[in-house]
Amino acid sequence: MELKVGGIFKCPEGHNATIVWISEDKKVIAVRCSQKHLKKVVKVADNTKPAMSGHYPRKERKIYVENMVFLIEI
């Protein structure tokens, strides 16, 4: 399998991604996936519920990003 910039390779979650970089020794590649990927989970104040003892209750919010770049060791 010959790898070249602009070719198709699977991202870690199984989507088709575009190769954007290949290392000189051809052991590491970078692929950009256009699908949404979970970046992180953050805790934010939930202002829809009443405050408890001066503190707002917290809830988790998932943040997704598109066009994430993954480094893949071959």
PyMOL commands that set and color helices and strands:
alter all, ss='L'
color gray80, all
select strands_A, chain A and resi 8-10+16-22+28-33+37-45+58-65+68-73
alter strands_A, ss='S'
color yellow, strands_A
deselect
rebuild
show_as cartoon
